[in-house]
């Protein structure tokens, strides 16, 4: 029974480590992407010198907001997929099921 508990704890720890690593990577990727957009927009706004520049920046910002909205939707879908995968892996680690598929046995 002790070996079984250690094996289960090892599987759980491994699954947690993999999932936390994946979550951290997803968060850093999203942070970089949104920080880059923010810096780009701040640069454009700082370069406004006249009304025509302001009109151009305003038009660009509308397109940027549309793009960011689409990216947020993609990020949300990726997080939903990640959460399902994490839940499945944790259930698999707790139950002790093999990760092998019938084709690999």
C-alpha positions as CSV (number, residue, x, y, z in Angstrom):
1,X,0.0,0.0,0.0
2,X,2.9,2.4,0.7
3,X,4.4,1.9,-2.7
4,X,1.0,2.5,-4.2
5,X,0.7,5.8,-2.3
6,X,4.2,6.9,-3.4
7,X,3.5,6.0,-7.0
8,X,0.2,7.9,-6.9
9,X,1.9,11.0,-5.2
10,X,4.6,10.9,-7.9
11,X,2.0,10.8,-10.7
12,X,0.1,13.7,-9.1
13,X,3.2,15.8,-8.6
14,X,4.4,15.1,-12.1
15,X,0.9,16.1,-13.5
16,X,0.8,19.2,-11.3
17,X,4.3,20.3,-12.4
18,X,3.5,19.8,-16.1
19,X,0.2,21.7,-15.8
20,X,1.7,24.6,-13.8
21,X,4.5,24.8,-16.4
22,X,2.0,25.0,-19.2
23,X,-0.2,27.6,-17.4
24,X,2.8,29.7,-16.7
25,X,3.9,29.6,-20.3
26,X,0.4,30.5,-21.5
27,X,0.3,33.4,-19.1
28,X,3.7,34.7,-20.1
29,X,2.8,34.5,-23.8
30,X,-0.4,36.4,-23.3
31,X,1.3,39.0,-21.1
32,X,4.0,39.6,-23.7
33,X,1.4,39.8,-26.5
34,X,-0.7,42.4,-24.7
35,X,2.3,44.3,-23.4
36,X,3.6,44.6,-26.9
37,X,0.2,45.9,-28.2
38,X,0.1,48.4,-25.3
39,X,3.6,49.7,-25.9
40,X,2.9,50.0,-29.7
41,X,-0.3,52.0,-29.0
42,X,1.5,54.2,-26.4
43,X,4.2,55.0,-29.0
44,X,1.6,55.9,-31.7
45,X,-0.2,58.2,-29.3
46,X,3.0,59.9,-28.2
47,X,3.8,60.6,-31.9
48,X,0.5,62.5,-32.5
49,X,1.3,66.1,-33.6
50,X,-1.8,67.3,-35.3
51,X,-5.4,66.5,-36.0
52,X,-4.6,64.2,-39.0
53,X,-2.3,62.1,-36.8
54,X,-5.0,61.8,-34.2
55,X,-7.5,60.6,-36.8
56,X,-5.0,58.0,-38.0
57,X,-4.3,56.8,-34.4
58,X,-8.0,56.6,-33.6
59,X,-8.6,54.5,-36.7
60,X,-5.7,52.3,-35.9
61,X,-7.0,51.8,-32.4
62,X,-10.4,50.7,-33.6
63,X,-8.6,48.0,-35.7
64,X,-6.4,47.1,-32.7
65,X,-9.4,46.7,-30.4
66,X,-11.0,44.4,-32.9
67,X,-7.8,42.3,-33.2
68,X,-7.4,42.2,-29.4
69,X,-11.0,41.1,-29.0
70,X,-10.4,38.2,-31.3
71,X,-7.2,37.4,-29.5
72,X,-9.0,37.4,-26.1
73,X,-11.5,35.0,-27.5
74,X,-8.7,32.7,-28.7
75,X,-7.0,32.9,-25.4
76,X,-10.2,32.1,-23.6
77,X,-10.7,29.0,-25.7
78,X,-7.1,28.0,-25.1
79,X,-7.6,28.3,-21.3
80,X,-10.8,26.3,-21.5
81,X,-8.9,23.5,-23.4
82,X,-6.1,23.7,-20.9
83,X,-8.4,23.4,-17.9
84,X,-10.1,20.3,-19.4
85,X,-6.7,18.8,-20.2
86,X,-5.5,19.5,-16.6
87,X,-8.6,18.0,-15.1
88,X,-8.3,14.9,-17.2
89,X,-4.6,14.5,-16.4
90,X,-5.2,14.9,-12.6
91,X,-8.1,12.4,-12.7
92,X,-5.8,10.0,-14.6
93,X,-3.0,10.6,-12.1
94,X,-5.2,10.0,-9.1
95,X,-6.9,6.9,-10.6
96,X,-3.5,5.5,-11.7
97,X,-4.6,4.9,-15.2
98,X,-1.9,4.4,-17.8
99,X,-1.4,7.2,-20.3
100,X,-1.0,4.6,-23.0
101,X,-3.6,4.3,-25.6
102,X,-4.8,0.9,-26.8
103,X,-2.6,1.2,-29.9
104,X,0.6,1.6,-27.8
105,X,0.1,-1.4,-25.5
